[in-house]
Amino acid sequence: MPISIAVVSTDTGVAERIAGLIPPDTYTVVRCTPSSLPADLPSLFVIALPELESAEEQVIEQLRADDATASTPIVIVSTLPMVALQSVPYASDWTIGIVEEPIAQAVLLDTMSFLLNPE
């Protein structure tokens, strides 16, 4: 059975580009905006973070604050400098991975695989 992935971005073009890198034979991808997250909890979120203090960052903070989603893996995709991303409180969480733009498909898929199977 395919693993459910939610790709979150306010920019539908970015969501489509990221979703296009995820193989449909292994994963079921739902594209959504920060204000329209899926009703069914996915196995993993891929969140395109355009800047800190954005709607996407609020989603990350909300997911971590809710006991039901606090341990759901998140891949953050961003053009922000790594030093800025590592300074946010949730960055040290073992259930969060960071992938830099431009996205290398192999890096994205390896990061997703690691977060879904941390052993």
N, CA, C and O atoms as CSV, one atom per row, in Angstrom:
chain,resi,resn,atom,element,x,y,z
A,1,MET,N,N,0.857,-1.183,0.000
A,1,MET,CA,C,0.000,0.000,0.000
A,1,MET,C,C,0.899,1.242,0.000
A,1,MET,O,O,1.848,1.321,0.781
A,2,PRO,N,N,0.603,2.207,-0.872
A,2,PRO,CA,C,1.428,3.431,-0.936
A,2,PRO,C,C,1.388,4.214,0.370
A,2,PRO,O,O,0.393,4.192,1.095
A,3,ILE,N,N,2.472,4.896,0.652
A,3,ILE,CA,C,2.612,5.715,1.852
A,3,ILE,C,C,2.076,7.111,1.543
A,3,ILE,O,O,2.404,7.691,0.508
A,4,SER,N,N,1.249,7.650,2.445
A,4,SER,CA,C,0.626,8.951,2.197
A,4,SER,C,C,1.563,10.086,2.562
A,4,SER,O,O,2.161,10.111,3.638
A,5,ILE,N,N,1.674,11.031,1.629
A,5,ILE,CA,C,2.527,12.211,1.773
A,5,ILE,C,C,1.675,13.446,1.504
A,5,ILE,O,O,0.913,13.479,0.538
A,6,ALA,N,N,1.803,14.457,2.353
A,6,ALA,CA,C,1.148,15.745,2.104
A,6,ALA,C,C,2.227,16.762,1.754
A,6,ALA,O,O,3.148,16.991,2.538
A,7,VAL,N,N,2.113,17.371,0.576
A,7,VAL,CA,C,3.026,18.436,0.160
A,7,VAL,C,C,2.302,19.750,0.427
A,7,VAL,O,O,1.235,20.005,-0.132
A,8,VAL,N,N,2.892,20.587,1.287
A,8,VAL,CA,C,2.246,21.815,1.741
A,8,VAL,C,C,2.997,23.031,1.207
A,8,VAL,O,O,4.198,23.183,1.427
A,9,SER,N,N,2.261,23.897,0.497
A,9,SER,CA,C,2.834,25.150,0.004
A,9,SER,C,C,1.711,26.108,-0.368
A,9,SER,O,O,0.661,25.689,-0.854
A,10,THR,N,N,1.942,27.402,-0.136
A,10,THR,CA,C,0.982,28.397,-0.606
A,10,THR,C,C,1.105,28.574,-2.120
A,10,THR,O,O,0.177,29.056,-2.770
A,11,ASP,N,N,2.243,28.188,-2.674
A,11,ASP,CA,C,2.510,28.304,-4.116
A,11,ASP,C,C,2.209,26.959,-4.780
A,11,ASP,O,O,2.943,25.989,-4.593
A,12,THR,N,N,1.123,26.912,-5.559
A,12,THR,CA,C,0.728,25.638,-6.176
A,12,THR,C,C,1.774,25.121,-7.162
A,12,THR,O,O,1.914,23.910,-7.333
A,13,GLY,N,N,2.502,26.015,-7.804
A,13,GLY,CA,C,3.569,25.590,-8.714
A,13,GLY,C,C,4.685,24.872,-7.981
A,13,GLY,O,O,5.220,23.878,-8.473
A,14,VAL,N,N,5.033,25.369,-6.817
A,14,VAL,CA,C,6.065,24.729,-5.989
A,14,VAL,C,C,5.562,23.365,-5.517
A,14,VAL,O,O,6.303,22.383,-5.559
A,15,ALA,N,N,4.315,23.301,-5.072
A,15,ALA,CA,C,3.744,22.025,-4.622
A,15,ALA,C,C,3.751,20.997,-5.753
A,15,ALA,O,O,4.080,19.831,-5.533
A,16,GLU,N,N,3.390,21.425,-6.952
A,16,GLU,CA,C,3.389,20.521,-8.112
A,16,GLU,C,C,4.801,20.037,-8.433
A,16,GLU,O,O,5.008,18.858,-8.719
A,17,ARG,N,N,5.757,20.939,-8.386
A,17,ARG,CA,C,7.153,20.575,-8.696
A,17,ARG,C,C,7.675,19.544,-7.705
A,17,ARG,O,O,8.297,18.556,-8.093
A,18,ILE,N,N,7.416,19.782,-6.419
A,18,ILE,CA,C,7.868,18.846,-5.385
A,18,ILE,C,C,7.147,17.510,-5.531
A,18,ILE,O,O,7.776,16.453,-5.479
A,19,ALA,N,N,5.841,17.557,-5.712
A,19,ALA,CA,C,5.066,16.322,-5.854
A,19,ALA,C,C,5.547,15.504,-7.054
A,19,ALA,O,O,5.525,14.274,-7.016
A,20,GLY,N,N,5.977,16.178,-8.108
A,20,GLY,CA,C,6.467,15.499,-9.305
A,20,GLY,C,C,7.763,14.732,-9.074
A,20,GLY,O,O,8.122,13.874,-9.880
A,21,LEU,N,N,8.466,15.029,-7.989
A,21,LEU,CA,C,9.703,14.328,-7.657
A,21,LEU,C,C,9.460,13.055,-6.846
A,21,LEU,O,O,10.375,12.255,-6.647
A,22,ILE,N,N,8.230,12.875,-6.382
A,22,ILE,CA,C,7.898,11.750,-5.504
A,22,ILE,C,C,7.242,10.643,-6.327
A,22,ILE,O,O,6.195,10.870,-6.934
A,23,PRO,N,N,7.840,9.444,-6.361
A,23,PRO,CA,C,7.322,8.358,-7.203
A,23,PRO,C,C,5.917,7.906,-6.792
A,23,PRO,O,O,5.700,7.534,-5.638
A,24,PRO,N,N,4.959,7.935,-7.732
A,24,PRO,CA,C,3.573,7.581,-7.405
A,24,PRO,C,C,3.365,6.088,-7.142
A,24,PRO,O,O,2.330,5.699,-6.602
A,25,ASP,N,N,4.330,5.251,-7.513
A,25,ASP,CA,C,4.161,3.819,-7.242
A,25,ASP,C,C,4.485,3.479,-5.786
A,25,ASP,O,O,4.106,2.410,-5.306
A,26,THR,N,N,5.172,4.361,-5.087
A,26,THR,CA,C,5.552,4.133,-3.698
A,26,THR,C,C,4.747,5.017,-2.741
A,26,THR,O,O,4.465,4.622,-1.609
A,27,TYR,N,N,4.384,6.203,-3.200
A,27,TYR,CA,C,3.736,7.192,-2.337
A,27,TYR,C,C,2.453,7.709,-2.973
A,27,TYR,O,O,2.343,7.814,-4.195
A,28,THR,N,N,1.478,8.032,-2.113
A,28,THR,CA,C,0.277,8.743,-2.532
A,28,THR,C,C,0.449,10.178,-2.068
A,28,THR,O,O,0.573,10.433,-0.870
A,29,VAL,N,N,0.458,11.122,-3.011
A,29,VAL,CA,C,0.739,12.517,-2.685
A,29,VAL,C,C,-0.535,13.351,-2.737
A,29,VAL,O,O,-1.300,13.297,-3.700
A,30,VAL,N,N,-0.739,14.120,-1.676
A,30,VAL,CA,C,-1.822,15.096,-1.612
A,30,VAL,C,C,-1.171,16.460,-1.561
A,30,VAL,O,O,-0.308,16.698,-0.716
A,31,ARG,N,N,-1.564,17.364,-2.449
A,31,ARG,CA,C,-1.059,18.736,-2.443
A,31,ARG,C,C,-2.050,19.593,-1.670
A,31,ARG,O,O,-3.259,19.499,-1.884
A,32,CYS,N,N,-1.539,20.425,-0.775
A,32,CYS,CA,C,-2.444,21.264,0.001
A,32,CYS,C,C,-1.760,22.582,0.365
A,32,CYS,O,O,-0.543,22.729,0.253
A,33,THR,N,N,-2.570,23.514,0.796
A,33,THR,CA,C,-2.059,24.801,1.259
A,33,THR,C,C,-2.022,24.772,2.783
A,33,THR,O,O,-2.622,23.887,3.394
A,34,PRO,N,N,-1.337,25.712,3.401
A,34,PRO,CA,C,-1.311,25.744,4.868
A,34,PRO,C,C,-2.703,25.854,5.501
A,34,PRO,O,O,-2.903,25.426,6.637
A,35,SER,N,N,-3.652,26.420,4.774
A,35,SER,CA,C,-5.001,26.566,5.324
A,35,SER,C,C,-5.937,25.405,4.964
A,35,SER,O,O,-7.101,25.398,5.364
A,36,SER,N,N,-5.430,24.434,4.214
A,36,SER,CA,C,-6.292,23.307,3.817
A,36,SER,C,C,-5.552,21.975,3.942
A,36,SER,O,O,-5.416,21.236,2.967
A,37,LEU,N,N,-5.083,21.684,5.140
A,37,LEU,CA,C,-4.375,20.428,5.379
A,37,LEU,C,C,-5.347,19.251,5.235
A,37,LEU,O,O,-6.549,19.407,5.447
A,38,PRO,N,N,-4.829,18.088,4.879
A,38,PRO,CA,C,-5.716,16.936,4.681
A,38,PRO,C,C,-6.393,16.508,5.977
A,38,PRO,O,O,-5.808,16.607,7.056
A,39,ALA,N,N,-7.631,16.030,5.863
A,39,ALA,CA,C,-8.377,15.565,7.033
A,39,ALA,C,C,-7.746,14.301,7.604
A,39,ALA,O,O,-7.690,14.131,8.822
A,40,ASP,N,N,-7.273,13.416,6.734
A,40,ASP,CA,C,-6.598,12.198,7.172
A,40,ASP,C,C,-5.115,12.484,7.330
A,40,ASP,O,O,-4.478,13.009,6.417
A,41,LEU,N,N,-4.567,12.141,8.479
A,41,LEU,CA,C,-3.163,12.397,8.766
A,41,LEU,C,C,-2.263,11.585,7.833
A,41,LEU,O,O,-2.358,10.358,7.794
A,42,PRO,N,N,-1.392,12.264,7.081
A,42,PRO,CA,C,-0.466,11.536,6.215
A,42,PRO,C,C,0.664,10.909,7.039
A,42,PRO,O,O,0.829,11.213,8.221
A,43,SER,N,N,1.423,10.045,6.407
A,43,SER,CA,C,2.575,9.436,7.069
A,43,SER,C,C,3.718,10.437,7.214
A,43,SER,O,O,4.552,10.311,8.110
A,44,LEU,N,N,3.750,11.447,6.312
A,44,LEU,CA,C,4.834,12.427,6.285
A,44,LEU,C,C,4.363,13.698,5.611
A,44,LEU,O,O,3.583,13.652,4.660
A,45,PHE,N,N,4.835,14.836,6.104
A,45,PHE,CA,C,4.580,16.130,5.466
A,45,PHE,C,C,5.859,16.593,4.771
A,45,PHE,O,O,6.950,16.464,5.326
A,46,VAL,N,N,5.726,17.128,3.564
A,46,VAL,CA,C,6.812,17.843,2.899
A,46,VAL,C,C,6.334,19.290,2.820
A,46,VAL,O,O,5.361,19.593,2.130
A,47,ILE,N,N,7.017,20.172,3.525
A,47,ILE,CA,C,6.566,21.559,3.625
A,47,ILE,C,C,7.581,22.478,2.962
A,47,ILE,O,O,8.745,22.532,3.359
A,48,ALA,N,N,7.115,23.205,1.937
A,48,ALA,CA,C,7.959,24.187,1.245
A,48,ALA,C,C,7.943,25.456,2.081
A,48,ALA,O,O,6.915,26.124,2.192
A,49,LEU,N,N,9.090,25.785,2.670
A,49,LEU,CA,C,9.188,26.932,3.579
A,49,LEU,C,C,9.842,28.096,2.858
A,49,LEU,O,O,11.065,28.126,2.721
A,50,PRO,N,N,9.033,29.076,2.384
A,50,PRO,CA,C,9.598,30.194,1.628
A,50,PRO,C,C,10.356,31.188,2.500
A,50,PRO,O,O,11.311,31.818,2.047
A,51,GLU,N,N,9.924,31.325,3.758
A,51,GLU,CA,C,10.564,32.256,4.691
A,51,GLU,C,C,10.099,31.923,6.099
A,51,GLU,O,O,9.074,31.270,6.295
A,52,LEU,N,N,10.868,32.383,7.070
A,52,LEU,CA,C,10.446,32.218,8.453
A,52,LEU,C,C,9.259,33.152,8.698
A,52,LEU,O,O,9.091,34.156,8.006
A,53,GLU,N,N,8.452,32.810,9.678
A,53,GLU,CA,C,7.250,33.567,10.010
A,53,GLU,C,C,6.242,33.581,8.861
A,53,GLU,O,O,5.518,34.556,8.662
A,54,SER,N,N,6.212,32.482,8.112
A,54,SER,CA,C,5.251,32.324,7.017
A,54,SER,C,C,4.127,31.388,7.463
A,54,SER,O,O,4.195,30.781,8.531
A,55,ALA,N,N,3.099,31.284,6.631
A,55,ALA,CA,C,2.002,30.347,6.928
A,55,ALA,C,C,2.522,28.917,7.017
A,55,ALA,O,O,2.019,28.119,7.809
A,56,GLU,N,N,3.536,28.588,6.200
A,56,GLU,CA,C,4.108,27.242,6.236
A,56,GLU,C,C,4.817,26.974,7.564
A,56,GLU,O,O,4.732,25.870,8.102
A,57,GLU,N,N,5.515,27.982,8.094
A,57,GLU,CA,C,6.167,27.790,9.386
A,57,GLU,C,C,5.124,27.626,10.482
A,57,GLU,O,O,5.332,26.853,11.418
A,58,GLN,N,N,4.026,28.327,10.385
A,58,GLN,CA,C,2.945,28.164,11.359
A,58,GLN,C,C,2.410,26.737,11.347
A,58,GLN,O,O,2.061,26.191,12.393
A,59,VAL,N,N,2.345,26.134,10.160
A,59,VAL,CA,C,1.896,24.738,10.060
A,59,VAL,C,C,2.859,23.834,10.827
A,59,VAL,O,O,2.422,22.970,11.587
A,60,ILE,N,N,4.161,24.025,10.635
A,60,ILE,CA,C,5.155,23.213,11.343
A,60,ILE,C,C,4.967,23.357,12.849
A,60,ILE,O,O,4.955,22.365,13.577
A,61,GLU,N,N,4.821,24.580,13.305
A,61,GLU,CA,C,4.651,24.833,14.739
A,61,GLU,C,C,3.364,24.203,15.264
A,61,GLU,O,O,3.351,23.652,16.365
A,62,GLN,N,N,2.287,24.279,14.491
A,62,GLN,CA,C,1.011,23.674,14.894
A,62,GLN,C,C,1.119,22.154,14.944
A,62,GLN,O,O,0.608,21.517,15.865
A,63,LEU,N,N,1.787,21.580,13.945
A,63,LEU,CA,C,1.950,20.120,13.934
A,63,LEU,C,C,2.737,19.657,15.156
A,63,LEU,O,O,2.394,18.640,15.760
A,64,ARG,N,N,3.772,20.378,15.523
A,64,ARG,CA,C,4.595,19.990,16.668
A,64,ARG,C,C,3.878,20.241,17.998
A,64,ARG,O,O,4.159,19.550,18.978
A,65,ALA,N,N,2.970,21.204,18.057
A,65,ALA,CA,C,2.255,21.530,19.289
A,65,ALA,C,C,1.095,20.576,19.579
A,65,ALA,O,O,0.643,20.484,20.720
A,66,ASP,N,N,0.615,19.873,18.566
A,66,ASP,CA,C,-0.524,18.965,18.700
A,66,ASP,C,C,-0.015,17.552,18.987
A,66,ASP,O,O,0.793,17.014,18.230
A,67,ASP,N,N,-0.490,16.951,20.083
A,67,ASP,CA,C,-0.043,15.606,20.445
A,67,ASP,C,C,-0.301,14.583,19.334
A,67,ASP,O,O,0.468,13.635,19.176
A,68,ALA,N,N,-1.362,14.768,18.577
A,68,ALA,CA,C,-1.702,13.817,17.512
A,68,ALA,C,C,-0.704,13.850,16.359
A,68,ALA,O,O,-0.554,12.855,15.651
A,69,THR,N,N,-0.026,14.966,16.158
A,69,THR,CA,C,0.902,15.111,15.025
A,69,THR,C,C,2.330,15.438,15.446
A,69,THR,O,O,3.189,15.658,14.593
A,70,ALA,N,N,2.591,15.472,16.744
A,70,ALA,CA,C,3.899,15.897,17.249
A,70,ALA,C,C,5.055,15.045,16.742
A,70,ALA,O,O,6.179,15.535,16.634
A,71,SER,N,N,4.797,13.787,16.433
A,71,SER,CA,C,5.881,12.925,15.962
A,71,SER,C,C,5.764,12.557,14.484
A,71,SER,O,O,6.511,11.712,13.994
A,72,THR,N,N,4.828,13.189,13.774
A,72,THR,CA,C,4.704,12.940,12.340
A,72,THR,C,C,5.918,13.546,11.637
A,72,THR,O,O,6.204,14.729,11.824
A,73,PRO,N,N,6.640,12.757,10.829
A,73,PRO,CA,C,7.828,13.285,10.158
A,73,PRO,C,C,7.502,14.447,9.210
A,73,PRO,O,O,6.451,14.485,8.571
A,74,ILE,N,N,8.443,15.385,9.148
A,74,ILE,CA,C,8.326,16.558,8.281
A,74,ILE,C,C,9.638,16.748,7.529
A,74,ILE,O,O,10.717,16.728,8.123
A,75,VAL,N,N,9.531,16.932,6.214
A,75,VAL,CA,C,10.675,17.354,5.420
A,75,VAL,C,C,10.435,18.818,5.076
A,75,VAL,O,O,9.420,19.164,4.472
A,76,ILE,N,N,11.368,19.668,5.461
A,76,ILE,CA,C,11.294,21.086,5.116
A,76,ILE,C,C,12.131,21.298,3.865
A,76,ILE,O,O,13.309,20.942,3.828
A,77,VAL,N,N,11.517,21.881,2.840
A,77,VAL,CA,C,12.214,22.223,1.599
A,77,VAL,C,C,12.304,23.743,1.562
A,77,VAL,O,O,11.288,24.429,1.669
A,78,SER,N,N,13.529,24.277,1.410
A,78,SER,CA,C,13.660,25.725,1.490
A,78,SER,C,C,14.914,26.248,0.791
A,78,SER,O,O,15.907,25.538,0.630
A,79,THR,N,N,14.831,27.507,0.385
A,79,THR,CA,C,16.002,28.220,-0.147
A,79,THR,C,C,16.684,29.037,0.940
A,79,THR,O,O,17.724,29.652,0.701
A,80,LEU,N,N,16.102,29.045,2.133
A,80,LEU,CA,C,16.686,29.806,3.239
A,80,LEU,C,C,18.052,29.229,3.602
A,80,LEU,O,O,18.279,28.029,3.446
A,81,PRO,N,N,18.963,30.075,4.086
A,81,PRO,CA,C,20.277,29.571,4.502
A,81,PRO,C,C,20.127,28.546,5.631
A,81,PRO,O,O,19.286,28.705,6.516
A,82,MET,N,N,20.939,27.506,5.591
A,82,MET,CA,C,20.862,26.447,6.593
A,82,MET,C,C,21.013,26.999,8.008
A,82,MET,O,O,20.379,26.493,8.934
A,83,VAL,N,N,21.831,28.011,8.189
A,83,VAL,CA,C,22.027,28.590,9.523
A,83,VAL,C,C,20.709,29.184,10.045
A,83,VAL,O,O,20.434,29.101,11.242
A,84,ALA,N,N,19.911,29.767,9.186
A,84,ALA,CA,C,18.617,30.316,9.598
A,84,ALA,C,C,17.656,29.184,9.963
A,84,ALA,O,O,16.926,29.271,10.951
A,85,LEU,N,N,17.663,28.134,9.165
A,85,LEU,CA,C,16.767,27.007,9.428
A,85,LEU,C,C,17.154,26.256,10.704
A,85,LEU,O,O,16.286,25.765,11.426
A,86,GLN,N,N,18.434,26.169,10.973
A,86,GLN,CA,C,18.889,25.455,12.163
A,86,GLN,C,C,18.653,26.253,13.441
A,86,GLN,O,O,18.776,25.710,14.539
A,87,SER,N,N,18.320,27.521,13.313
A,87,SER,CA,C,18.109,28.353,14.497
A,87,SER,C,C,16.687,28.267,15.050
A,87,SER,O,O,16.430,28.731,16.161
A,88,VAL,N,N,15.767,27.683,14.293
A,88,VAL,CA,C,14.386,27.594,14.765
A,88,VAL,C,C,14.267,26.454,15.779
A,88,VAL,O,O,14.990,25.462,15.677
A,89,PRO,N,N,13.367,26.583,16.750
A,89,PRO,CA,C,13.306,25.612,17.849
A,89,PRO,C,C,13.040,24.170,17.412
A,89,PRO,O,O,13.538,23.239,18.044
A,90,TYR,N,N,12.283,23.975,16.369
A,90,TYR,CA,C,11.922,22.614,15.949
A,90,TYR,C,C,12.987,21.936,15.100
A,90,TYR,O,O,12.859,20.746,14.813
A,91,ALA,N,N,14.026,22.642,14.691
A,91,ALA,CA,C,15.037,22.086,13.779
A,91,ALA,C,C,15.807,20.920,14.377
A,91,ALA,O,O,16.280,20.058,13.637
A,92,SER,N,N,15.943,20.871,15.674
A,92,SER,CA,C,16.700,19.783,16.293
A,92,SER,C,C,15.850,18.541,16.534
A,92,SER,O,O,16.354,17.532,17.028
A,93,ASP,N,N,14.597,18.604,16.196
A,93,ASP,CA,C,13.695,17.468,16.344
A,93,ASP,C,C,14.117,16.354,15.383
A,93,ASP,O,O,14.288,16.615,14.192
A,94,TRP,N,N,14.287,15.142,15.858
A,94,TRP,CA,C,14.747,14.032,15.011
A,94,TRP,C,C,13.730,13.647,13.943
A,94,TRP,O,O,14.066,12.915,13.012
A,95,THR,N,N,12.491,14.128,14.059
A,95,THR,CA,C,11.471,13.802,13.057
A,95,THR,C,C,11.393,14.843,11.946
A,95,THR,O,O,10.483,14.804,11.119
A,96,ILE,N,N,12.345,15.772,11.926
A,96,ILE,CA,C,12.365,16.811,10.889
A,96,ILE,C,C,13.661,16.712,10.098
A,96,ILE,O,O,14.750,16.625,10.664
A,97,GLY,N,N,13.518,16.728,8.763
A,97,GLY,CA,C,14.673,16.776,7.875
A,97,GLY,C,C,14.597,18.029,7.037
A,97,GLY,O,O,13.508,18.539,6.775
A,98,ILE,N,N,15.736,18.528,6.615
A,98,ILE,CA,C,15.783,19.746,5.805
A,98,ILE,C,C,16.453,19.424,4.476
A,98,ILE,O,O,17.537,18.841,4.439
A,99,VAL,N,N,15.794,19.810,3.383
A,99,VAL,CA,C,16.325,19.622,2.034
A,99,VAL,C,C,16.416,20.995,1.387
A,99,VAL,O,O,15.439,21.742,1.335
A,100,GLU,N,N,17.599,21.310,0.899
A,100,GLU,CA,C,17.818,22.617,0.285
A,100,GLU,C,C,17.316,22.652,-1.161
A,100,GLU,O,O,17.342,21.653,-1.880
A,101,GLU,N,N,16.862,23.834,-1.551
A,101,GLU,CA,C,16.540,24.110,-2.949
A,101,GLU,C,C,17.817,24.513,-3.661
A,101,GLU,O,O,18.668,25.146,-3.035
A,102,PRO,N,N,18.001,24.187,-4.917
A,102,PRO,CA,C,17.132,23.341,-5.722
A,102,PRO,C,C,17.192,21.891,-5.232
A,102,PRO,O,O,18.244,21.395,-4.827
A,103,ILE,N,N,16.057,21.241,-5.279
A,103,ILE,CA,C,15.919,19.900,-4.724
A,103,ILE,C,C,16.572,18.864,-5.634
A,103,ILE,O,O,16.314,18.815,-6.837
A,104,ALA,N,N,17.412,18.049,-5.036
A,104,ALA,CA,C,17.924,16.860,-5.723
A,104,ALA,C,C,16.965,15.729,-5.345
A,104,ALA,O,O,16.794,15.429,-4.163
A,105,GLN,N,N,16.343,15.106,-6.339
A,105,GLN,CA,C,15.345,14.080,-6.079
A,105,GLN,C,C,15.878,12.993,-5.143
A,105,GLN,O,O,15.177,12.573,-4.222
A,106,ALA,N,N,17.091,12.541,-5.369
A,106,ALA,CA,C,17.658,11.478,-4.533
A,106,ALA,C,C,17.762,11.921,-3.074
A,106,ALA,O,O,17.509,11.123,-2.172
A,107,VAL,N,N,18.130,13.178,-2.829
A,107,VAL,CA,C,18.245,13.689,-1.464
A,107,VAL,C,C,16.864,13.743,-0.809
A,107,VAL,O,O,16.702,13.354,0.347
A,108,LEU,N,N,15.874,14.228,-1.556
A,108,LEU,CA,C,14.510,14.282,-1.027
A,108,LEU,C,C,14.027,12.883,-0.662
A,108,LEU,O,O,13.520,12.667,0.439
A,109,LEU,N,N,14.182,11.934,-1.580
A,109,LEU,CA,C,13.684,10.575,-1.340
A,109,LEU,C,C,14.455,9.889,-0.215
A,109,LEU,O,O,13.858,9.161,0.579
A,110,ASP,N,N,15.756,10.102,-0.131
A,110,ASP,CA,C,16.546,9.529,0.964
A,110,ASP,C,C,16.116,10.110,2.308
A,110,ASP,O,O,16.018,9.386,3.298
A,111,THR,N,N,15.863,11.408,2.342
A,111,THR,CA,C,15.435,12.060,3.580
A,111,THR,C,C,14.065,11.542,4.001
A,111,THR,O,O,13.844,11.262,5.179
A,112,MET,N,N,13.149,11.413,3.052
A,112,MET,CA,C,11.829,10.874,3.348
A,112,MET,C,C,11.943,9.451,3.885
A,112,MET,O,O,11.316,9.107,4.888
A,113,SER,N,N,12.733,8.640,3.225
A,113,SER,CA,C,12.903,7.243,3.625
A,113,SER,C,C,13.478,7.146,5.037
A,113,SER,O,O,13.005,6.352,5.851
A,114,PHE,N,N,14.493,7.953,5.323
A,114,PHE,CA,C,15.099,7.950,6.654
A,114,PHE,C,C,14.070,8.321,7.724
A,114,PHE,O,O,13.980,7.651,8.753
A,115,LEU,N,N,13.294,9.386,7.489
A,115,LEU,CA,C,12.326,9.837,8.477
A,115,LEU,C,C,11.193,8.830,8.684
A,115,LEU,O,O,10.655,8.701,9.784
A,116,LEU,N,N,10.840,8.121,7.613
A,116,LEU,CA,C,9.771,7.111,7.717
A,116,LEU,C,C,10.261,5.814,8.336
A,116,LEU,O,O,9.466,5.052,8.887
A,117,ASN,N,N,11.569,5.551,8.252
A,117,ASN,CA,C,12.170,4.312,8.771
A,117,ASN,C,C,13.444,4.643,9.526
A,117,ASN,O,O,14.532,4.330,9.042
A,118,PRO,N,N,13.350,5.266,10.697
A,118,PRO,CA,C,14.546,5.776,11.375
A,118,PRO,C,C,15.494,4.715,11.942
A,118,PRO,O,O,16.593,5.066,12.369
A,119,GLU,N,N,15.118,3.450,11.962
A,119,GLU,CA,C,16.012,2.433,12.535
A,119,GLU,C,C,17.211,2.229,11.669
A,119,GLU,O,O,18.073,1.411,11.991
